[in-house]
Amino acid sequence: MISMKIECIEKKIIIYLYKTMLDFDNIEKLNEDIKSIFVKMIKIYNLDFFGYSKVHIYENKKYGSVLEIEKIYNNDFNMDIIDLKLVVHKDTPFYLEFNDYLFDEKKNDVIVRDNKFYLDLDKIDNIYEYIEFGKIVYK
């Protein structure tokens, strides 16, 4: 069972796959995994992925994977074709973004930028303590 969180931001769909590592070394398996996720998204959320989309895949060993899907163009003639360009980003630094510092006063490796607070996921022992209070950021 894949734990998924979905966000629509501007013209992108972002799928957070917590504790799910995709196999980048086996392109056939990667394509099948992405296809399976897309089929679930179409069935459950009635999202339209038909046409050509660019999919950035970000991976972090501590968190899992994030898919960033950007629709390039629709295929109005054949609603059965989904064409994807996969762009893989291995070992991407992931951070938890918070609005205030009160989440854990014991952490001394907090990064402050633009009035936001960030914790590097690789430096957190137990992500479960923090995940619901922050937002995952990457790149």
N, C-alpha and C positions, 0 to 999 in steps of 0.2 A: 504494500500500500504506500503510495507516494503522498507525502504531506506537501500540499500546494497552497500558495497564497498568490492571488492575482490582483494586479493593479492596472488601470488604464491611465496613462499619463500622456497628454497631448495626443500624438498619433501613434503611440507605442503601447503594446501590451507587454507587461512585465510579469513573468511567472517565476516565483521563488520556490525552489524545490529543496526544502530543508532535509538534510541528511540523505540527499540523493546525489550520487556521483555518476556522471555519464561517462561511458567508455570511449574516449577520444582516439584510442589506438585501433579500435575496430570500427571502421566507417560503416559497415553494414549494420552492426548493432546500434551505433549512434543514430543512423537513419531510422531504424525500427523504433527506438526509444522516443525520438522526436515525433514520429508519426503517431505513436500511441498517445502521447501527450496531446497532440493536436486533435485526434479523434475524440478524446475525453472532453476537450474544451468545446468542440463543436456540439457534442451530444448534451453536455450538462449546461453550458452557458449560451448555446446557440450563436457562437461567434463565427464570423465569416473569415476563413483563411484562404478562400479560393483565389487563385491568381499567383502573383509573384511576391514573396516576402523575404526580407533579409533578417536572419536570426543570429544575434550575437549570444554566445554561450560563455558565461563567466563561471569559473570554478574556484572553489576554496575548500581545502581539505577539512577545515573545522566546521564550516557551515553546510556546504553542498553546492548546488548549482543555481544559477539565475539565467533565465532566457529572456532576452529583450527582442521582441518581434516588431518589425516595422514593415507595414504593407507598402510595397512599391507601386503595384498596379493591380487592378481587378481583372479577372478573366470572365467577361460577361457571356462568352460564347459556350464555354464548357465549364460547368459548375462542379465537375468531378476532379479537376486538376489543381493540385497545390504544388507550386514550384518554390523551392527554398534555396537560398544561399546561406550556408552555415559559416560563421566566423567564430573560431574557438579562441578563448583567452584563458590559458592555463595559469594556475597559481596566482589568481588575482587577489590583491589585498582587499579584504572586506572589513568594514567598520560598523559599529553600532552608533547611530547618531541620536543624541538626546538634547532636549531643550533646556534642561537645568542640570546642575551638578549634584543634586541631592540623591541621585540614584545609588551612589556608593562612595562615601567619603573616604574609604580606605584605599581606593585606587589612586595611585600617584602618577600613573602613566596616561593620564587623560590628555587628549589633544583638543585645544580650543581654537576655533576658527569661525569667524563671522557670527559670534554670539551663540554658537552651537558647540556641544561637547561630543567627542568621539572616543570610542574605545576600540582598539585593534582586536579583532576576534581571535587572532592567533595568541594573544596574551591573556585571554579569559579562560579560566579553568572550566567553569560550568556555564555554558551559554544559556541554559534554561533559566537561570536566575535573572537574566537581563533581557532576553529576546522580546518579551511582550511589552517592555517599556521603551524600546528604542526602534529605530528604523534602520534597516540594512542599507548601507551605501557601499559602492564598489567603484572600481576603475582606477 
